[in-house]
Amino acid sequence: MADSVVATATEQKQQQKLVARGAPKAADANPQRSNGKGPKGEGYDPVHHNDFFWSYTDEPHCSRRHAIIKAHPEVTKLCGPEPLTKYIITGVVALQITLAILLRNTPIFSWQFLLTAYVIGATANQNCFLAIHEISHNLAFRKPMPNRFIAILANLPIGVPYSASFRPYHLTHHKSLGVEGLDTDLPTTFEALFLDSLLGKAFFCTFQIFFYAVRPVFIYPITFTWLHYLNVFINIAFDGLLVWATGSWQPLWYLLCSSFLAGSLHPCAGHFIAEHYIMTKPDPTLPPSLIPETFSYYGPLNFFTYNVGYHNEHHDFPAVPWSRLPVLRKVASEFYDDLPQCESWVGVIARFISDPEIGMWCRLKRTKGGRKVGTFQWRDEDL
């Protein structure tokens, strides 16, 4: 299907290339789709999704990073903050506040309100989501604390405080990719079981912003610090000031509606699914092969989303900012050109919902590895 994840008939040839570049061998990786037998089940059911894919080795990004640095040591010079980020954040926040004020007398269910919230507001708030994602890796400023504060600024148009809590969960996602009980990006068995239908998947895609907001709390708690309380206080104070200054609840509803639509059936929301869902099932007649678990998208929507589509590149080098990820891909093209890609975020959403062989089971999980970041004690390198 042209507008979904691209899978070629040359996977074995690609695997040989990947092995030569530092990726684990297929026999070593041994990812399996259990047939209702838990993590150690043999094979997988190609039609009825009754368990996740399981891998018993480390995630591939660390080994590929070492291989790329060995082949192209100059890529390390790409690491470090992007000065442009703080100006983009300031501009987008100002845009959303301005629109919220201008819509103070516009009925919520009018076409003017809803169209503005979907086309401009949702795109702008998705940009804010991904600004916070970018800042979580300290890529706006060199020192940690300015990054924490500008993340709170980027959080203002979203309407709900979350930037301080997002960071430890996201860094754990990187250090524990696919590890059950640590990676909160993974759907739970409960979600996969009860949403394993066309209507269930449509419900998930429509309300996925709530799944990503609530799921981490049920997986494991994090320690609240003064920064979390500051984030909550500033966001609530900003919401109250906006309502008081305009004499209307409409501006706040505009921001909340923009946030909901940004994580719903919106073109930019396709990245949530495209990044790690396995959209092409492995051939069950073949020996176990390396199943890609991260997918990149190189289309035009990256312009609005801090190049988050360059997701393999981002996981390989989290310290490379959004503006230099295309350079990384160009320099190390032999490592990325053969990897499966996503051609369309819109197409991914449509196929995820409509294809009965694709669903929330289509994620790769691990039973061990990784570690939590910032749950009870922050390490110096986590700051």
N, C-alpha and C positions, 0 to 999 in steps of 0.2 A: 504494500500500500504506500503510495508515494508520499503522503503526508503523515507518516508515522515513522517509528524508528527504523532505520535502514539496516537490513541484514543481508549480507551477501552469501553466495554459495561457496565462497572461498574461505570459510571460517578456519578450516584446518591449516590452510596456508598462512592465514593471519596469525594463528596460534604459534606456528613455527617462528614467525618474525618476532612475536611478543616474547617468546622464550629467549630468543637471541638478545633481546633488549633488557632482560632482567626480570621479566614477569615469571611467576611460578609455572611449572610445567602442568599440563592438564592432568596427568596422573597424580601429581602431588596435590593439586587444588581440589580435585574430586568433589565438585559441587553436585548435590543430588536433589531431586524433587521427591520427597517422601510420599508414599501412596497410602496416606492415612495412618502411617506407622510411627509418626514422630520424627525427630531429627535424624534417627539412624535408619529410616526406612530405605528400601532398595528402589532405585529408579524413581519415576514420577508418573502421574496420571496426566496425559496430554490434553484431556478434555475437561474432566471434573477437577476443579481446583480444591483440594482438601488439605493442602499443607504448603508451606513456603519452600523455596529452594534453600539448601543448607550447604555451607562450605566449612571446611575444617582447617583452613590456613588463614594467614593474615590477609588483610585487605591489600589490593595490588598497588596502591598509590605510593607507598613508601619505597617499595622496590623499584618502581618506575622512576621516582624522583632521583634515587641514587644512580640509576642507569643514565638518566638524562644529564645529571651533573657530571658524570664521568665522560660522557660524549661531548657535552657542551658546557664546560665550567663557567662560561661567560653568563649563563642564565642567572647565576646568583646575583648579578648586578641589577637584575630587574626587581629585586625585593626592596621593600620600603614603602613609605606612605606616598599617596598621590595628593599634592596640594590642591588640585582642582575640586576634590570631593567636598570640602567644606563650603565652597561657593555654590556648588550645585544644591547641596542640602538647604542652604539659606534661601536660595531662589525658589525651590519647590515648596518649602514651608511657607514662604511669603505668598506664593501663588494660592495655596490652599486656604490660608487665612483670608486672603482678599476675596476669593470666591465664596467662602462661607459667609462673609459679611454681606456681599452683594445679594446673596440668596435669602437674606433674613426675612423678607416679606413674601417669599415664593412658597406656595403650598408644597408639602412634601410629595404628594402624589401627582403633581403636575408634570407634564412631559419635559418642561424646562429644567426642573429640579432633578428628575431622574436621569435625563440624558446627560446633563452636566456631571452628575455624580458618576455615571458609568464611563463616559468617554474621557473626561479630564480627571475627575476626582479619583477614580479607581486606579488609573494609570499613575497619577501622582503619588498616591498612597502606596502602591506597589513599589514605586521608586523609593519611598521612605522605608518600607520594609527592608529592601535590599541595600539601602544605605546603612541601616543598622547591622545587617549581615556583614557588610564590608567593614564597618567600624569595629565589629567584634574581633577582628584580626589586627586591630591597631593600625589601620591603613589610611587614616585621615591625618593623624599627627604622629610624631616620633615618640612622644611620651604617653604613657597609659591614660592619665587622668583627663587630659583634653579630649581624648577619644570617648571616654565615658560621658563627658558633659555634652559633647556634640551629638552623641547618640540620644540623649534625653531631648535635645532640640529636634532631632529628626522624628522623635516619637510624638511630638505635639499634635500634628494633624491626624494621627491615627485615632486619637480620642481615648484610648485605653492604655495605661502604662504597662510596658512590657520590655523595654530595651535592656534594663539591668538583668532581668531574669533570662532573656533570650541568650545572652552571651555564654554562660556556663553550659547550657544545654547544647548550644551549637558547637562549642569547642569539644564537648564530649562526643558529639556526632562525628567530628573529624578524627578524634583519637580512638574511637570505638565504632567505626563504620560497620553497620550490620550486626553488631553484638546485641543479642536480645537482653533486655533489661537495662541497657545503657543508651543505645541509640534511639532517642525518642522520635526520630523521623520515621521509624518503622511502624506500620500498622500492627495493632495487637491481634491475637487470634480471635478475640471477641468481635472486633471490627470486621475482620475478614470473613468470619462465619456469618454474621448477620447482614452484611452488605454485599454478599456474593450473588447479586442479581442485577439486572438492568436498572431497576428502580433503586436498588441499594447503592449502586455505583453513581447513579445520577444524583442521589441524595448526598453522597459523600462529596462529589465535585461541587455541588451547589453550596454546601456548608463546610467545606474543608478548612476554612479559616478557624472554625470553632474546634475542629479535631486537633489542629496543630497547637491551638491555645490551651486546650484542656488536657490532652493526652499526657504531656510531660508530668503534670501534677500526679497522675495516677501511676506513673512508672517509678519515679523516685523524687523525693523532696530536695530542695536546695536550701542553703543557709541564707537567710535574709541579712543584708548588711545595711549600713547607713546609706549606701548608694541606692539600694532598692527603695528604701523609704523616701529618699529624695526624689527618685523617679516618680513614685506614686504621688507625693505631695505636689510636685510641679505640674504634673499632668492634670490632676484634679483641680488645682488652683487655676490653671489655664482654661479648662473647660468652664469653670464657674465664671471666670472673668469674661469669657467670650459671650456667655449667655447674658450676664449682667450688662455688659457694655452695649450690646445690640438690642437688649430688651426683647429677645426672642430665643426660643429653643431651636429654631430652624438651622442656624449655623452649626450647632453641635450635631444635630441630626444629619446634616450634610457630611460632616467628617466621618461619623460612624457609618453612614451608608456607603461612603467611598471605601472605607476599610473593608466592610462586608463584601462589596462587589469586587474589590481587588483580590479577594481570596475565594471568589465564587466562579461562575461561568464567564470568565473574562480571558481574553487572549493571553495576557501576561501571566495569568495564574497557571497556565499550562506547564510552567517550569517546575511546579511542585511535583507533578507526575513524571515529567520527562527526565528528571535528573537521575532517578534511581529505580524506577519500575522497569522490569524486564518485559518488553513488549513483543519479543520474538521467542517462542518456546524452543528449547533445544530438541533435536531429533532424538527420540527415545531409542532408536535402533543403533545409534552410534555410541562408542565408549564415552564416558563422562569427559566433557571438555570444559575449558575455562569459560564461565558465564560472565560476560561483562556486567558490572553492577553500577556503573556510573556512565552517563551518556551526555555528550555535548550537543549544543544547538548553536549554529552559526548564522542564524537569520537576523532580520532587521529589528526584531523586538529587543535585541540586546541593547539597542540605543537607549531604551527607556529603563533598563534594568541592571545597570552597572556590569554588563557583560556576564551576567550570572549563567548564561547559556554555555560559556566556556567552562563547563563543570568538571570535566576530567582534568583540565589544566589547573583549575582552582584547587581541587583536592590534591593534586600532585604538588602544588606550590601555593599553600594558603597565604604565604607572605608576599606574593606578587599581587599588586593591586589591579583593579578592574581594567585600567587603561593600558596595562602592559601584558595582559593575557593574550591578546592577538599576536604580540611580538613573540611571546613564549611559544605559541603554537607554530609560528613561522620558523623560528630557529630550530625547534625540535620536531619538525613536521613528520619525520620518519617514525616518530613514536605515536603520532595522533591520526595520521591520514587513514590508516586501516581500521581504526576503531569504529564500531557502529555509532551512528549519529541519529539525532532527532532532526527531521526536516521542518516540522511545523508544530508549534505548541497547541494551536487550535486543533490540528489533526490528531494529536496525542489525546486530547480531552475527548474528542468524538470517538476515537477508536477504543479508548479505555472504557467508555460507557457502553458502546454498542457491541463490541466483540465479546462473545460468551467465553472465549478461551483466555481472556485477559481480565484481571481483576486485582483485588488487594492482596491475593496470595502471591502475586508475581513480584516478590521481593526476595533478595538473598539475605539470609541470616547466618549468624555465627553463635556458637554457644559460649565462647570464651574469648578473652583478649580485651585490650583497651583499658581505659580507666575513666573515672568520673573527674570532671574539672570543676572546681569551685563549689563543691557540695558542703564540705565541712571545713576545709582549710585550703586557701589559695597557695599554690606554689609561685615562686618568683617568676618562672617562665610563663605562667598562665596570665600574669597581669598585663 
